[in-house]
Amino acid sequence: MIKIEHLRKEYPNVTPLKDVSVEIRDGDVISVIGPSGTGKSTLLRCINQMEKPTSGKVWVDGLEITDRRCDITKVRQKMGMVFQNFNLFGHLTVIENIMLSPVDLLGKSRQEAYDEGMRLLRTVGLAEKALNYPDELSGGQKQRIAIARTLAMDPDVILLDEPTSALDPTMVGEVQAVIRDLAKTGKTLMIVTHEMNFARAISNRVFYMDEGGIYEDGTPEQIFDHPQRENTRRFINRLKVLELNITSRDYDFLGMVGQIEAWCGKSQIVPKQANRILLAFEETMQLFLSLPEFPHILAACEYSAGEERGQWSFSYDGAQLDVTAGMDELVMKMLRGVTEGMEYRWDGHADLPNCLRLRLAGE
Protein backbone atom coordinates (compact mmCIF):
# COMPACT_ATOMS: atom_id res chain seq x y z
CA MET A 1 0.00 0.00 0.00
CA ILE A 2 1.11 3.57 -0.76
CA LYS A 3 0.15 6.30 1.69
CA ILE A 4 0.65 9.97 0.85
CA GLU A 5 0.23 12.63 3.51
CA HIS A 6 0.18 16.41 2.88
CA LEU A 7 2.48 16.18 -0.13
CA ARG A 8 3.59 19.53 -1.52
CA LYS A 9 5.92 20.33 -4.40
CA GLU A 10 7.05 23.87 -5.17
CA TYR A 11 9.11 25.20 -8.06
CA PRO A 12 10.38 28.80 -8.33
CA ASN A 13 7.38 30.00 -10.37
CA VAL A 14 4.67 27.41 -9.76
CA THR A 15 3.35 25.00 -7.13
CA PRO A 16 1.75 22.05 -8.95
CA LEU A 17 1.09 20.07 -5.76
CA LYS A 18 -0.23 22.05 -2.81
CA ASP A 19 -1.61 19.40 -0.44
CA VAL A 20 -2.09 15.79 -1.55
CA SER A 21 -3.22 13.13 0.90
CA VAL A 22 -4.42 9.76 -0.36
CA GLU A 23 -4.07 6.00 0.12
CA ILE A 24 -3.45 3.64 -2.80
CA ARG A 25 -4.40 0.04 -2.12
CA ASP A 26 -2.49 -3.00 -3.34
CA GLY A 27 -3.86 -4.00 -6.73
CA ASP A 28 -5.42 -0.61 -7.51
CA VAL A 29 -5.33 0.42 -11.15
CA ILE A 30 -5.57 4.21 -11.05
CA SER A 31 -5.83 6.54 -14.01
CA VAL A 32 -4.69 10.08 -13.25
CA ILE A 33 -6.43 12.65 -15.45
CA GLY A 34 -6.82 16.41 -15.56
CA PRO A 35 -5.77 19.54 -17.46
CA SER A 36 -2.15 20.11 -18.39
CA GLY A 37 -0.06 21.65 -15.61
CA THR A 38 -2.07 20.26 -12.70
CA GLY A 39 0.73 18.11 -11.26
CA LYS A 40 -0.12 14.67 -12.65
CA SER A 41 3.42 13.75 -13.72
CA THR A 42 4.87 15.55 -10.70
CA LEU A 43 2.80 13.33 -8.41
CA LEU A 44 4.25 10.17 -9.98
CA ARG A 45 7.79 11.52 -9.83
CA CYS A 46 7.36 12.43 -6.15
CA ILE A 47 6.03 8.96 -5.37
CA ASN A 48 9.18 7.30 -6.72
CA GLN A 49 11.36 10.16 -5.41
CA MET A 50 12.68 11.27 -8.78
CA GLU A 51 11.43 14.64 -7.51
CA LYS A 52 11.97 15.50 -3.86
CA PRO A 53 8.78 16.87 -2.32
CA THR A 54 8.97 20.30 -0.73
CA SER A 55 7.08 18.87 2.25
CA GLY A 56 4.89 15.93 3.16
CA LYS A 57 5.48 12.21 3.49
CA VAL A 58 5.15 9.09 1.35
CA TRP A 59 5.01 5.55 2.72
CA VAL A 60 5.33 2.35 0.69
CA ASP A 61 4.35 -0.81 2.55
CA GLY A 62 4.86 0.97 5.86
CA LEU A 63 8.31 2.36 4.96
CA GLU A 64 8.61 6.13 4.82
CA ILE A 65 10.49 6.70 1.58
CA THR A 66 10.66 10.48 2.11
CA ASP A 67 12.91 9.86 5.13
CA ARG A 68 16.47 10.89 4.25
CA ARG A 69 17.76 7.64 5.75
CA CYS A 70 15.67 5.52 3.36
CA ASP A 71 17.60 3.59 0.69
CA ILE A 72 15.52 4.75 -2.26
CA THR A 73 17.44 2.51 -4.68
CA LYS A 74 16.01 -0.57 -2.99
CA VAL A 75 12.53 0.93 -2.99
CA ARG A 76 12.74 1.61 -6.73
CA GLN A 77 13.52 -2.04 -7.37
CA LYS A 78 9.89 -2.70 -6.41
CA MET A 79 8.51 0.43 -8.09
CA GLY A 80 8.97 0.62 -11.84
CA MET A 81 8.37 3.67 -14.00
CA VAL A 82 7.53 3.93 -17.69
CA PHE A 83 8.23 7.33 -19.23
CA GLN A 84 6.76 9.23 -22.16
CA ASN A 85 9.96 9.04 -24.18
CA PHE A 86 10.98 5.41 -23.60
CA ASN A 87 14.50 6.14 -22.20
CA LEU A 88 16.04 3.08 -23.85
CA PHE A 89 19.82 2.86 -24.19
CA GLY A 90 20.56 3.34 -27.88
CA HIS A 91 23.89 1.47 -27.81
CA LEU A 92 22.31 -1.71 -26.40
CA THR A 93 20.11 -4.23 -28.19
CA VAL A 94 16.52 -4.75 -27.06
CA ILE A 95 17.36 -7.82 -24.98
CA GLU A 96 20.41 -6.09 -23.47
CA ASN A 97 18.20 -3.17 -22.41
CA ILE A 98 15.90 -5.58 -20.61
CA MET A 99 18.72 -7.63 -19.00
CA LEU A 100 20.72 -4.68 -17.67
CA SER A 101 18.93 -3.89 -14.40
CA PRO A 102 18.19 -7.48 -13.33
CA VAL A 103 21.90 -8.31 -13.69
CA ASP A 104 23.27 -5.10 -12.14
CA LEU A 105 20.69 -4.53 -9.39
CA LEU A 106 19.17 -7.91 -8.62
CA GLY A 107 22.32 -9.96 -9.12
CA LYS A 108 20.74 -12.33 -11.61
CA SER A 109 22.96 -14.37 -13.92
CA ARG A 110 23.03 -13.28 -17.55
CA GLN A 111 21.36 -16.55 -18.59
CA GLU A 112 18.57 -16.09 -16.06
CA ALA A 113 18.06 -12.47 -17.11
CA TYR A 114 18.10 -13.47 -20.79
CA ASP A 115 15.49 -16.21 -20.31
CA GLU A 116 13.21 -13.87 -18.36
CA GLY A 117 13.78 -11.08 -20.88
CA MET A 118 12.77 -13.31 -23.79
CA ARG A 119 9.66 -14.40 -21.89
CA LEU A 120 8.69 -10.77 -21.40
CA LEU A 121 9.37 -9.94 -25.05
CA ARG A 122 7.00 -12.73 -26.04
CA THR A 123 4.45 -11.27 -23.62
CA VAL A 124 4.57 -7.88 -25.37
CA GLY A 125 4.72 -9.49 -28.83
CA LEU A 126 8.28 -8.47 -29.74
CA ALA A 127 10.46 -11.56 -29.28
CA GLU A 128 11.65 -11.26 -32.90
CA LYS A 129 13.12 -7.82 -32.09
CA ALA A 130 15.45 -9.08 -29.34
CA LEU A 131 18.65 -8.37 -31.28
CA ASN A 132 17.51 -5.08 -32.81
CA TYR A 133 18.63 -1.69 -31.56
CA PRO A 134 16.09 0.90 -30.36
CA ASP A 135 16.54 3.17 -33.41
CA GLU A 136 15.33 0.27 -35.58
CA LEU A 137 11.95 0.21 -33.82
CA SER A 138 8.75 2.21 -34.15
CA GLY A 139 7.56 4.38 -31.28
CA GLY A 140 4.95 1.84 -30.23
CA GLN A 141 7.53 -0.95 -30.24
CA LYS A 142 9.93 1.14 -28.15
CA GLN A 143 7.25 1.77 -25.55
CA ARG A 144 6.38 -1.93 -25.37
CA ILE A 145 10.08 -2.66 -24.86
CA ALA A 146 10.18 -0.02 -22.10
CA ILE A 147 7.28 -1.78 -20.37
CA ALA A 148 9.01 -5.14 -20.69
CA ARG A 149 12.19 -3.62 -19.20
CA THR A 150 10.19 -2.36 -16.23
CA LEU A 151 8.55 -5.77 -15.73
CA ALA A 152 11.97 -7.45 -15.73
CA MET A 153 12.51 -6.05 -12.23
CA ASP A 154 9.25 -7.69 -11.09
CA PRO A 155 7.97 -4.51 -9.39
CA ASP A 156 4.92 -4.46 -7.14
CA VAL A 157 4.03 -0.93 -8.29
CA ILE A 158 4.26 0.43 -11.84
CA LEU A 159 3.97 4.13 -12.59
CA LEU A 160 3.24 5.04 -16.22
CA ASP A 161 3.68 8.69 -17.17
CA GLU A 162 1.58 9.34 -20.30
CA PRO A 163 2.89 6.18 -21.98
CA THR A 164 1.14 6.88 -25.30
CA SER A 165 1.52 10.67 -25.58
CA ALA A 166 4.66 10.54 -27.75
CA LEU A 167 3.23 7.98 -30.15
CA ASP A 168 1.67 8.28 -33.56
CA PRO A 169 -2.09 7.61 -33.20
CA THR A 170 -1.72 4.38 -35.17
CA MET A 171 0.61 3.00 -32.48
CA VAL A 172 -1.43 3.91 -29.39
CA GLY A 173 -3.59 0.80 -29.49
CA GLU A 174 -0.71 -1.67 -29.37
CA VAL A 175 0.70 -0.10 -26.19
CA GLN A 176 -2.73 0.16 -24.58
CA ALA A 177 -3.29 -3.55 -25.24
CA VAL A 178 -0.11 -4.39 -23.31
CA ILE A 179 -1.16 -2.16 -20.40
CA ARG A 180 -4.63 -3.74 -20.34
CA ASP A 181 -3.03 -7.16 -19.92
CA LEU A 182 -0.72 -5.74 -17.26
CA ALA A 183 -3.71 -4.40 -15.32
CA LYS A 184 -5.02 -7.96 -14.94
CA THR A 185 -1.89 -9.20 -13.14
CA GLY A 186 -2.78 -7.80 -9.71
CA LYS A 187 0.07 -5.29 -9.69
CA THR A 188 -0.59 -1.75 -8.51
CA LEU A 189 -0.68 0.65 -11.46
CA MET A 190 -0.87 4.45 -11.68
CA ILE A 191 -1.26 5.78 -15.21
CA VAL A 192 -1.19 9.43 -16.20
CA THR A 193 -3.22 9.62 -19.39
CA HIS A 194 -5.21 11.94 -21.63
CA GLU A 195 -7.04 8.99 -23.20
CA MET A 196 -10.41 9.11 -21.44
CA ASN A 197 -11.90 5.96 -22.96
CA PHE A 198 -8.77 4.04 -22.03
CA ALA A 199 -8.88 5.40 -18.46
CA ARG A 200 -12.53 4.36 -18.11
CA ALA A 201 -11.88 0.85 -19.43
CA ILE A 202 -8.73 -0.02 -17.50
CA SER A 203 -9.14 1.53 -14.04
CA ASN A 204 -10.90 0.71 -10.81
CA ARG A 205 -10.15 4.27 -9.57
CA VAL A 206 -9.69 7.61 -11.27
CA PHE A 207 -7.94 10.66 -9.81
CA TYR A 208 -9.00 13.96 -11.35
CA MET A 209 -6.29 16.48 -10.53
CA ASP A 210 -6.86 20.22 -10.30
CA GLU A 211 -6.28 23.15 -7.95
CA GLY A 212 -3.03 21.69 -6.62
CA GLY A 213 -4.23 18.26 -5.60
CA ILE A 214 -6.54 15.31 -6.17
CA TYR A 215 -9.69 17.30 -6.79
CA GLU A 216 -11.94 14.23 -7.09
CA ASP A 217 -11.29 10.52 -6.49
CA GLY A 218 -13.82 7.91 -7.54
CA THR A 219 -14.71 4.95 -9.68
CA PRO A 220 -14.72 5.38 -13.45
CA GLU A 221 -18.52 5.39 -13.37
CA GLN A 222 -18.58 8.21 -10.82
CA ILE A 223 -15.93 10.36 -12.45
CA PHE A 224 -17.06 9.95 -16.06
CA ASP A 225 -20.82 9.59 -15.65
CA HIS A 226 -21.67 11.32 -12.37
CA PRO A 227 -18.88 13.73 -11.38
CA GLN A 228 -19.58 15.35 -8.02
CA ARG A 229 -17.56 18.55 -8.42
CA GLU A 230 -17.79 21.38 -10.91
CA ASN A 231 -14.26 21.34 -12.38
CA THR A 232 -14.48 17.59 -12.93
CA ARG A 233 -17.79 17.96 -14.73
CA ARG A 234 -16.41 20.69 -16.97
CA PHE A 235 -13.30 18.68 -17.83
CA ILE A 236 -15.12 15.41 -18.53
CA ASN A 237 -17.66 17.14 -20.74
CA ARG A 238 -14.91 19.19 -22.41
CA LEU A 239 -16.68 22.37 -21.38
CA LYS A 240 -15.37 25.82 -22.20
CA VAL A 241 -16.57 28.32 -19.61
CA LEU A 242 -16.97 32.09 -19.66
CA GLU A 243 -18.10 34.00 -16.56
CA LEU A 244 -19.32 37.60 -16.50
CA ASN A 245 -19.94 39.54 -13.29
CA ILE A 246 -22.60 42.23 -13.77
CA THR A 247 -23.27 44.54 -10.84
CA SER A 248 -24.96 47.59 -12.35
CA ARG A 249 -27.62 48.59 -14.85
CA ASP A 250 -24.90 50.71 -16.43
CA TYR A 251 -22.59 47.75 -17.14
CA ASP A 252 -20.30 47.87 -20.18
CA PHE A 253 -22.57 46.10 -22.66
CA LEU A 254 -20.30 46.55 -25.68
CA GLY A 255 -17.26 45.44 -23.69
CA MET A 256 -19.00 42.24 -22.61
CA VAL A 257 -20.21 41.54 -26.13
CA GLY A 258 -16.57 41.84 -27.18
CA GLN A 259 -15.53 39.39 -24.45
CA ILE A 260 -18.14 36.89 -25.60
CA GLU A 261 -17.08 37.17 -29.24
CA ALA A 262 -13.39 36.78 -28.34
CA TRP A 263 -14.15 33.76 -26.13
CA CYS A 264 -16.19 32.11 -28.88
CA GLY A 265 -13.31 32.59 -31.30
CA LYS A 266 -10.69 31.29 -28.87
CA SER A 267 -12.87 28.28 -28.02
CA GLN A 268 -13.40 27.50 -31.73
CA ILE A 269 -17.15 27.55 -31.31
CA VAL A 270 -19.00 26.95 -34.56
CA PRO A 271 -20.52 30.18 -35.96
CA LYS A 272 -24.18 29.20 -35.53
CA GLN A 273 -23.64 28.40 -31.87
CA ALA A 274 -21.60 31.57 -31.36
CA ASN A 275 -24.50 33.61 -32.75
CA ARG A 276 -26.97 31.85 -30.46
CA ILE A 277 -24.71 32.41 -27.45
CA LEU A 278 -24.48 36.12 -28.19
CA LEU A 279 -28.18 36.57 -28.97
CA ALA A 280 -29.25 34.66 -25.84
CA PHE A 281 -27.08 36.95 -23.71
CA GLU A 282 -28.38 40.13 -25.32
CA GLU A 283 -32.07 39.17 -25.04
CA THR A 284 -31.78 37.88 -21.46
CA MET A 285 -30.12 41.09 -20.36
CA GLN A 286 -33.10 42.96 -21.83
CA LEU A 287 -35.28 41.07 -19.35
CA PHE A 288 -33.11 42.18 -16.44
CA LEU A 289 -33.02 45.77 -17.66
CA SER A 290 -36.85 45.87 -17.57
CA LEU A 291 -36.91 45.14 -13.82
CA PRO A 292 -37.56 48.05 -11.41
CA GLU A 293 -34.44 47.07 -9.44
CA PHE A 294 -31.45 45.75 -11.34
CA PRO A 295 -29.94 42.70 -9.55
CA HIS A 296 -26.36 41.52 -9.14
CA ILE A 297 -25.91 38.91 -11.89
CA LEU A 298 -23.31 36.22 -12.44
CA ALA A 299 -23.69 35.06 -16.05
CA ALA A 300 -21.87 31.87 -17.04
CA CYS A 301 -21.77 30.32 -20.49
CA GLU A 302 -20.69 26.71 -20.95
CA TYR A 303 -19.89 25.23 -24.34
CA SER A 304 -19.49 21.48 -24.85
CA ALA A 305 -16.98 20.77 -27.61
CA GLY A 306 -18.22 17.19 -27.81
CA GLU A 307 -21.86 18.12 -28.34
CA GLU A 308 -21.20 21.46 -30.08
CA ARG A 309 -23.83 22.97 -27.83
CA GLY A 310 -23.91 25.84 -25.35
CA GLN A 311 -25.77 26.76 -22.18
CA TRP A 312 -26.18 30.02 -20.27
CA SER A 313 -26.88 30.26 -16.55
CA PHE A 314 -27.84 33.60 -15.01
CA SER A 315 -27.62 33.62 -11.20
CA TYR A 316 -28.96 36.74 -9.53
CA ASP A 317 -29.84 38.13 -6.11
CA GLY A 318 -33.08 39.51 -4.69
CA ALA A 319 -36.41 37.98 -3.77
CA GLN A 320 -37.63 34.87 -5.56
CA LEU A 321 -38.35 35.95 -9.13
CA ASP A 322 -38.48 34.10 -12.44
CA VAL A 323 -37.32 36.87 -14.74
CA THR A 324 -39.04 35.24 -17.74
CA ALA A 325 -42.52 35.31 -16.15
CA GLY A 326 -44.83 37.91 -17.66
CA MET A 327 -42.05 39.58 -19.60
CA ASP A 328 -42.00 41.19 -23.03
CA GLU A 329 -43.34 38.66 -25.53
CA LEU A 330 -41.06 39.82 -28.35
CA VAL A 331 -37.96 39.21 -26.20
CA MET A 332 -39.30 35.82 -25.11
CA LYS A 333 -40.00 34.90 -28.73
CA MET A 334 -36.39 35.73 -29.61
CA LEU A 335 -35.14 33.61 -26.69
CA ARG A 336 -37.33 30.66 -27.64
CA GLY A 337 -35.91 30.88 -31.15
CA VAL A 338 -32.35 30.18 -29.99
CA THR A 339 -33.03 27.81 -27.09
CA GLU A 340 -34.50 24.37 -26.68
CA GLY A 341 -35.18 24.73 -22.98
CA MET A 342 -35.44 27.31 -20.20
CA GLU A 343 -35.43 26.44 -16.51
CA TYR A 344 -35.76 28.62 -13.42
CA ARG A 345 -34.62 27.47 -9.96
CA TRP A 346 -34.59 29.04 -6.51
CA ASP A 347 -32.05 28.19 -3.78
CA GLY A 348 -32.64 30.27 -0.68
CA HIS A 349 -29.27 29.26 0.80
CA ALA A 350 -27.18 30.56 -2.12
CA ASP A 351 -25.60 34.01 -2.31
CA LEU A 352 -27.37 34.48 -5.65
CA PRO A 353 -30.54 32.46 -5.02
CA ASN A 354 -32.27 32.89 -8.37
CA CYS A 355 -30.97 30.93 -11.37
CA LEU A 356 -32.20 30.93 -14.95
CA ARG A 357 -30.68 28.31 -17.26
CA LEU A 358 -30.98 28.48 -21.03
CA ARG A 359 -30.03 25.40 -23.05
CA LEU A 360 -29.20 26.59 -26.54
CA ALA A 361 -30.53 24.83 -29.59
CA GLY A 362 -28.20 22.51 -31.46
CA GLU A 363 -27.57 22.30 -35.18
C-alpha positions as CSV (number, residue, x, y, z in Angstrom):
1,M,0.0,0.0,0.0
2,I,1.1,3.6,-0.8
3,K,0.2,6.3,1.7
4,I,0.6,10.0,0.9
5,E,0.2,12.6,3.5
6,H,0.2,16.4,2.9
7,L,2.5,16.2,-0.1
8,R,3.6,19.5,-1.5
9,K,5.9,20.3,-4.4
10,E,7.0,23.9,-5.2
11,Y,9.1,25.2,-8.1
12,P,10.4,28.8,-8.3
13,N,7.4,30.0,-10.4
14,V,4.7,27.4,-9.8
15,T,3.3,25.0,-7.1
16,P,1.8,22.0,-9.0
17,L,1.1,20.1,-5.8
18,K,-0.2,22.0,-2.8
19,D,-1.6,19.4,-0.4
20,V,-2.1,15.8,-1.5
21,S,-3.2,13.1,0.9
22,V,-4.4,9.8,-0.4
23,E,-4.1,6.0,0.1
24,I,-3.5,3.6,-2.8
25,R,-4.4,0.0,-2.1
26,D,-2.5,-3.0,-3.3
27,G,-3.9,-4.0,-6.7
28,D,-5.4,-0.6,-7.5
29,V,-5.3,0.4,-11.1
30,I,-5.6,4.2,-11.0
31,S,-5.8,6.5,-14.0
32,V,-4.7,10.1,-13.3
33,I,-6.4,12.6,-15.4
34,G,-6.8,16.4,-15.6
35,P,-5.8,19.5,-17.5
36,S,-2.1,20.1,-18.4
37,G,-0.1,21.6,-15.6
38,T,-2.1,20.3,-12.7
39,G,0.7,18.1,-11.3
40,K,-0.1,14.7,-12.7
41,S,3.4,13.7,-13.7
42,T,4.9,15.6,-10.7
43,L,2.8,13.3,-8.4
44,L,4.3,10.2,-10.0
45,R,7.8,11.5,-9.8
46,C,7.4,12.4,-6.2
47,I,6.0,9.0,-5.4
48,N,9.2,7.3,-6.7
49,Q,11.4,10.2,-5.4
50,M,12.7,11.3,-8.8
51,E,11.4,14.6,-7.5
52,K,12.0,15.5,-3.9
53,P,8.8,16.9,-2.3
54,T,9.0,20.3,-0.7
55,S,7.1,18.9,2.3
56,G,4.9,15.9,3.2
57,K,5.5,12.2,3.5
58,V,5.2,9.1,1.3
59,W,5.0,5.5,2.7
60,V,5.3,2.4,0.7
61,D,4.3,-0.8,2.6
62,G,4.9,1.0,5.9
63,L,8.3,2.4,5.0
64,E,8.6,6.1,4.8
65,I,10.5,6.7,1.6
66,T,10.7,10.5,2.1
67,D,12.9,9.9,5.1
68,R,16.5,10.9,4.3
69,R,17.8,7.6,5.7
70,C,15.7,5.5,3.4
71,D,17.6,3.6,0.7
72,I,15.5,4.7,-2.3
73,T,17.4,2.5,-4.7
74,K,16.0,-0.6,-3.0
75,V,12.5,0.9,-3.0
76,R,12.7,1.6,-6.7
77,Q,13.5,-2.0,-7.4
78,K,9.9,-2.7,-6.4
79,M,8.5,0.4,-8.1
80,G,9.0,0.6,-11.8
81,M,8.4,3.7,-14.0
82,V,7.5,3.9,-17.7
83,F,8.2,7.3,-19.2
84,Q,6.8,9.2,-22.2
85,N,10.0,9.0,-24.2
86,F,11.0,5.4,-23.6
87,N,14.5,6.1,-22.2
88,L,16.0,3.1,-23.8
89,F,19.8,2.9,-24.2
90,G,20.6,3.3,-27.9
91,H,23.9,1.5,-27.8
92,L,22.3,-1.7,-26.4
93,T,20.1,-4.2,-28.2
94,V,16.5,-4.8,-27.1
95,I,17.4,-7.8,-25.0
96,E,20.4,-6.1,-23.5
97,N,18.2,-3.2,-22.4
98,I,15.9,-5.6,-20.6
99,M,18.7,-7.6,-19.0
100,L,20.7,-4.7,-17.7
101,S,18.9,-3.9,-14.4
102,P,18.2,-7.5,-13.3
103,V,21.9,-8.3,-13.7
104,D,23.3,-5.1,-12.1
105,L,20.7,-4.5,-9.4
106,L,19.2,-7.9,-8.6
107,G,22.3,-10.0,-9.1
108,K,20.7,-12.3,-11.6
109,S,23.0,-14.4,-13.9
110,R,23.0,-13.3,-17.5
111,Q,21.4,-16.5,-18.6
112,E,18.6,-16.1,-16.1
113,A,18.1,-12.5,-17.1
114,Y,18.1,-13.5,-20.8
115,D,15.5,-16.2,-20.3
116,E,13.2,-13.9,-18.4
117,G,13.8,-11.1,-20.9
118,M,12.8,-13.3,-23.8
119,R,9.7,-14.4,-21.9
120,L,8.7,-10.8,-21.4
121,L,9.4,-9.9,-25.1
122,R,7.0,-12.7,-26.0
123,T,4.5,-11.3,-23.6
124,V,4.6,-7.9,-25.4
125,G,4.7,-9.5,-28.8
126,L,8.3,-8.5,-29.7
127,A,10.5,-11.6,-29.3
128,E,11.7,-11.3,-32.9
129,K,13.1,-7.8,-32.1
130,A,15.4,-9.1,-29.3
131,L,18.6,-8.4,-31.3
132,N,17.5,-5.1,-32.8
133,Y,18.6,-1.7,-31.6
134,P,16.1,0.9,-30.4
135,D,16.5,3.2,-33.4
136,E,15.3,0.3,-35.6
137,L,11.9,0.2,-33.8
138,S,8.8,2.2,-34.1
139,G,7.6,4.4,-31.3
140,G,5.0,1.8,-30.2
141,Q,7.5,-1.0,-30.2
142,K,9.9,1.1,-28.1
143,Q,7.2,1.8,-25.6
144,R,6.4,-1.9,-25.4
145,I,10.1,-2.7,-24.9
146,A,10.2,0.0,-22.1
147,I,7.3,-1.8,-20.4
148,A,9.0,-5.1,-20.7
149,R,12.2,-3.6,-19.2
150,T,10.2,-2.4,-16.2
151,L,8.6,-5.8,-15.7
152,A,12.0,-7.4,-15.7
153,M,12.5,-6.0,-12.2
154,D,9.2,-7.7,-11.1
155,P,8.0,-4.5,-9.4
156,D,4.9,-4.5,-7.1
157,V,4.0,-0.9,-8.3
158,I,4.3,0.4,-11.8
159,L,4.0,4.1,-12.6
160,L,3.2,5.0,-16.2
161,D,3.7,8.7,-17.2
162,E,1.6,9.3,-20.3
163,P,2.9,6.2,-22.0
164,T,1.1,6.9,-25.3
165,S,1.5,10.7,-25.6
166,A,4.7,10.5,-27.7
167,L,3.2,8.0,-30.1
168,D,1.7,8.3,-33.6
169,P,-2.1,7.6,-33.2
170,T,-1.7,4.4,-35.2
171,M,0.6,3.0,-32.5
172,V,-1.4,3.9,-29.4
173,G,-3.6,0.8,-29.5
174,E,-0.7,-1.7,-29.4
175,V,0.7,-0.1,-26.2
176,Q,-2.7,0.2,-24.6
177,A,-3.3,-3.5,-25.2
178,V,-0.1,-4.4,-23.3
179,I,-1.2,-2.2,-20.4
180,R,-4.6,-3.7,-20.3
181,D,-3.0,-7.2,-19.9
182,L,-0.7,-5.7,-17.3
183,A,-3.7,-4.4,-15.3
184,K,-5.0,-8.0,-14.9
185,T,-1.9,-9.2,-13.1
186,G,-2.8,-7.8,-9.7
187,K,0.1,-5.3,-9.7
188,T,-0.6,-1.8,-8.5
189,L,-0.7,0.7,-11.5
190,M,-0.9,4.5,-11.7
191,I,-1.3,5.8,-15.2
192,V,-1.2,9.4,-16.2
193,T,-3.2,9.6,-19.4
194,H,-5.2,11.9,-21.6
195,E,-7.0,9.0,-23.2
196,M,-10.4,9.1,-21.4
197,N,-11.9,6.0,-23.0
198,F,-8.8,4.0,-22.0
199,A,-8.9,5.4,-18.5
200,R,-12.5,4.4,-18.1
201,A,-11.9,0.9,-19.4
202,I,-8.7,0.0,-17.5
203,S,-9.1,1.5,-14.0
204,N,-10.9,0.7,-10.8
205,R,-10.2,4.3,-9.6
206,V,-9.7,7.6,-11.3
207,F,-7.9,10.7,-9.8
208,Y,-9.0,14.0,-11.3
209,M,-6.3,16.5,-10.5
210,D,-6.9,20.2,-10.3
211,E,-6.3,23.2,-7.9
212,G,-3.0,21.7,-6.6
213,G,-4.2,18.3,-5.6
214,I,-6.5,15.3,-6.2
215,Y,-9.7,17.3,-6.8
216,E,-11.9,14.2,-7.1
217,D,-11.3,10.5,-6.5
218,G,-13.8,7.9,-7.5
219,T,-14.7,4.9,-9.7
220,P,-14.7,5.4,-13.5
221,E,-18.5,5.4,-13.4
222,Q,-18.6,8.2,-10.8
223,I,-15.9,10.4,-12.5
224,F,-17.1,10.0,-16.1
225,D,-20.8,9.6,-15.6
226,H,-21.7,11.3,-12.4
227,P,-18.9,13.7,-11.4
228,Q,-19.6,15.4,-8.0
229,R,-17.6,18.5,-8.4
230,E,-17.8,21.4,-10.9
231,N,-14.3,21.3,-12.4
232,T,-14.5,17.6,-12.9
233,R,-17.8,18.0,-14.7
234,R,-16.4,20.7,-17.0
235,F,-13.3,18.7,-17.8
236,I,-15.1,15.4,-18.5
237,N,-17.7,17.1,-20.7
238,R,-14.9,19.2,-22.4
239,L,-16.7,22.4,-21.4
240,K,-15.4,25.8,-22.2
241,V,-16.6,28.3,-19.6
242,L,-17.0,32.1,-19.7
243,E,-18.1,34.0,-16.6
244,L,-19.3,37.6,-16.5
245,N,-19.9,39.5,-13.3
246,I,-22.6,42.2,-13.8
247,T,-23.3,44.5,-10.8
248,S,-25.0,47.6,-12.3
249,R,-27.6,48.6,-14.8
250,D,-24.9,50.7,-16.4
251,Y,-22.6,47.8,-17.1
252,D,-20.3,47.9,-20.2
253,F,-22.6,46.1,-22.7
254,L,-20.3,46.6,-25.7
255,G,-17.3,45.4,-23.7
256,M,-19.0,42.2,-22.6
257,V,-20.2,41.5,-26.1
258,G,-16.6,41.8,-27.2
259,Q,-15.5,39.4,-24.4
260,I,-18.1,36.9,-25.6
261,E,-17.1,37.2,-29.2
262,A,-13.4,36.8,-28.3
263,W,-14.2,33.8,-26.1
264,C,-16.2,32.1,-28.9
265,G,-13.3,32.6,-31.3
266,K,-10.7,31.3,-28.9
267,S,-12.9,28.3,-28.0
268,Q,-13.4,27.5,-31.7
269,I,-17.2,27.6,-31.3
270,V,-19.0,26.9,-34.6
271,P,-20.5,30.2,-36.0
272,K,-24.2,29.2,-35.5
273,Q,-23.6,28.4,-31.9
274,A,-21.6,31.6,-31.4
275,N,-24.5,33.6,-32.8
276,R,-27.0,31.9,-30.5
277,I,-24.7,32.4,-27.5
278,L,-24.5,36.1,-28.2
279,L,-28.2,36.6,-29.0
280,A,-29.3,34.7,-25.8
281,F,-27.1,36.9,-23.7
282,E,-28.4,40.1,-25.3
283,E,-32.1,39.2,-25.0
284,T,-31.8,37.9,-21.5
285,M,-30.1,41.1,-20.4
286,Q,-33.1,43.0,-21.8
287,L,-35.3,41.1,-19.3
288,F,-33.1,42.2,-16.4
289,L,-33.0,45.8,-17.7
290,S,-36.8,45.9,-17.6
291,L,-36.9,45.1,-13.8
292,P,-37.6,48.0,-11.4
293,E,-34.4,47.1,-9.4
294,F,-31.4,45.7,-11.3
295,P,-29.9,42.7,-9.6
296,H,-26.4,41.5,-9.1
297,I,-25.9,38.9,-11.9
298,L,-23.3,36.2,-12.4
299,A,-23.7,35.1,-16.0
300,A,-21.9,31.9,-17.0
301,C,-21.8,30.3,-20.5
302,E,-20.7,26.7,-20.9
303,Y,-19.9,25.2,-24.3
304,S,-19.5,21.5,-24.9
305,A,-17.0,20.8,-27.6
306,G,-18.2,17.2,-27.8
307,E,-21.9,18.1,-28.3
308,E,-21.2,21.5,-30.1
309,R,-23.8,23.0,-27.8
310,G,-23.9,25.8,-25.3
311,Q,-25.8,26.8,-22.2
312,W,-26.2,30.0,-20.3
313,S,-26.9,30.3,-16.6
314,F,-27.8,33.6,-15.0
315,S,-27.6,33.6,-11.2
316,Y,-29.0,36.7,-9.5
317,D,-29.8,38.1,-6.1
318,G,-33.1,39.5,-4.7
319,A,-36.4,38.0,-3.8
320,Q,-37.6,34.9,-5.6
321,L,-38.4,36.0,-9.1
322,D,-38.5,34.1,-12.4
323,V,-37.3,36.9,-14.7
324,T,-39.0,35.2,-17.7
325,A,-42.5,35.3,-16.1
326,G,-44.8,37.9,-17.7
327,M,-42.1,39.6,-19.6
328,D,-42.0,41.2,-23.0
329,E,-43.3,38.7,-25.5
330,L,-41.1,39.8,-28.3
331,V,-38.0,39.2,-26.2
332,M,-39.3,35.8,-25.1
333,K,-40.0,34.9,-28.7
334,M,-36.4,35.7,-29.6
335,L,-35.1,33.6,-26.7
336,R,-37.3,30.7,-27.6
337,G,-35.9,30.9,-31.2
338,V,-32.4,30.2,-30.0
339,T,-33.0,27.8,-27.1
340,E,-34.5,24.4,-26.7
341,G,-35.2,24.7,-23.0
342,M,-35.4,27.3,-20.2
343,E,-35.4,26.4,-16.5
344,Y,-35.8,28.6,-13.4
345,R,-34.6,27.5,-10.0
346,W,-34.6,29.0,-6.5
347,D,-32.1,28.2,-3.8
348,G,-32.6,30.3,-0.7
349,H,-29.3,29.3,0.8
350,A,-27.2,30.6,-2.1
351,D,-25.6,34.0,-2.3
352,L,-27.4,34.5,-5.6
353,P,-30.5,32.5,-5.0
354,N,-32.3,32.9,-8.4
355,C,-31.0,30.9,-11.4
356,L,-32.2,30.9,-14.9
357,R,-30.7,28.3,-17.3
358,L,-31.0,28.5,-21.0
359,R,-30.0,25.4,-23.0
360,L,-29.2,26.6,-26.5
361,A,-30.5,24.8,-29.6
362,G,-28.2,22.5,-31.5
363,E,-27.6,22.3,-35.2
